[in-house]
Amino acid sequence: RYLLEQDFPGMRIGPEPTTDSFIAVMYGETEGNVPGNALVVDPKKPFRKLSRFGNAFLNRFMCSQLPNEVLKSISIIDSPGILSGEKQRISRGYDFCQVLQWFAERVDRIILLFDAHKLDISDEFSEAIKSFRGQDDKIRVVLNKADQVDTQQLMRVYGALMWSLGKVIDTPEVLRVYIGSFWAHPLRNTDNRRLFEAEAQDLFKDIQSLPQKAAVRKLNDLIKRARLAKVHAYIISYLKKEMPSVFGKENKKKELINKLPEIYIQLQREYHISAGDFPEVKKMQELLENCDFTKFHSLKPKLIEAVDNMLANKIASLMNLISQEESNMPTEMVHGGAFDGTMAGPFGHGYGEGAKEGADEEEWVVARDKPAYDEIFYTLSPINGKISGISAKKEMVTSKLPNSVLGKIWKLADCDGDGMLDDEEFALAKHLIKIKLDGYELPGTLPSHLVPPSHRKPFQAAE
């Protein structure tokens, strides 16, 4: 709702447990709903494989279509709220975690939403997060309603959230958590306004870059699936080879299923396969219980060779084609809704701050502090109105900034490139040092509003 900046069909937002439905929010010329059973038979939509989860799920699945600019670039799957406490005892009627896993394998980004007032990770939420195993690079965490607590409480809430996540998500890296208040209401606590703006901006950048990298991610999934299919072929052909031709088939089948971990180790050694490419032992054992091993196929070396050839040669040329196509096409970004608001006029991120300060003023912004800078300038013994690089260095190093940063400041401040600074250039250098010390980034090139007045005409002519 926050990203689209408009209601979508089937949406209901409230503090009580609301929609127990998966809603696929997609672009459509007209606004409307498509129920789950009709959706899985539509060949134009990517949901046909969901029919295996049965009617209990399909009755709680729908597609919401509306003509929104944001949805031209991305589609959003809104999942139902997570159950906790007593509510968990009532079955949903379908395998919730299996459905989540199906979507997790196909989406580009998974966003876990936490409320600053309800941090507990229930059993169902814990199971849901575990179903995303193998997709950890797609997960982002949002701590919402962070404006409802003060700075001290927010610090404690953030620490508690990271601790809880560390117990559920088995990765050595810390997950990226975006803190903010993602709705269009006034902030209750404005102490952390700047933090919320910076976090929202980072999250928007992350989402906006998704269409740009879609082709590379699909190729990545193709490589992953090819590797897994290859390993699967080795396992199946091994089981087929070990089966007796006439008697004792059932006993041999049970024996092979029990010995599956040892079979994995044997195949790893024989074919030099990484342990991480093998399917989970327990899940594989469950699936094999219902299979007839005698109907499995033997290994076909030609097909394995074809897959190896594709991974070694064809994929590299595909990558080159994608890179060429991306360089020739304009950068694809998500537009519309909340994404446009972050770039609008003086409310764009960082507007009027750091190097952008004074951009819309007629007076040179450095002039405000120039009298104080002039006092320092005249203590450095200027000759013909200019100080040498050595004198400037003595003063600039007192900022304790590293030489790499001071070198960049010198390059920006020495507008005429004569290796010396006049009073205006020195004031500019001091201003840039102040920007860096205040925690802002330095510009790559000197913005026109920061160019000293006496250097403006020749500087712009050179430009």
Number of C-alpha atoms within 10 A of each C-alpha: 15 13 15 17 15 11 12 20 16 14 14 10 10 7 5 6 12 12 17 14 18 21 26 20 23 20 21 14 9 10 13 14 18 15 15 22 19 12 21 20 15 11 9 9 10 12 15 15 10 19 15 11 15 13 14 12 21 21 13 18 23 23 23 22 22 20 15 21 14 23 21 14 18 18 14 15 16 14 16 16 14 16 18 14 9 7 11 13 9 8 9 14 11 15 13 17 17 14 18 16 17 14 17 20 15 12 14 19 18 17 11 13 14 19 15 22 13 9 14 15 19 14 14 16 18 17 14 18 21 17 18 22 15 11 18 18 12 14 17 17 18 22 22 18 18 26 22 17 18 14 15 8 13 18 11 10 20 17 11 14 20 14 11 15 18 15 11 14 17 12 12 7 9 11 16 12 20 20 25 24 25 18 14 10 7 9 16 13 13 15 13 17 14 13 14 19 18 16 18 21 18 13 18 16 14 12 16 19 14 18 16 16 14 12 15 14 15 13 15 14 14 14 16 12 13 17 17 15 16 17 21 15 17 18 18 16 16 18 20 19 15 14 18 13 10 6 9 10 16 13 10 16 22 13 11 19 19 14 12 17 14 11 15 19 14 12 18 17 11 9 10 9 16 12 12 9 16 20 15 10 14 13 9 13 18 11 11 16 12 8 11 12 20 15 8 15 14 14 16 11 9 9 12 17 11 11 17 15 12 15 15 11 10 12 16 11 12 13 15 11 12 15 13 11 11 15 10 9 8 9 10 14 16 21 18 16 18 19 22 13 13 16 14 11 9 11 11 14 17 16 17 14 13 19 21 17 16 17 17 12 9 8 12 14 20 22 16 10 13 19 12 11 20 14 11 15 24 14 9 16 13 16 10 7 12 20 20 16 14 12 16 18 14 11 13 20 12 8 14 10 14 9 12 8 13 20 14 16 22 25 16 23 26 19 22 14 11 9 14 21 26 19 20 24 23 25 24 28 25 22 23 26 20 14 18 19 13 11 9 14 12 18 14 8 9 15 12 11 20 21 22 22 14 10 13 15 12 11 15 10 7 7 6
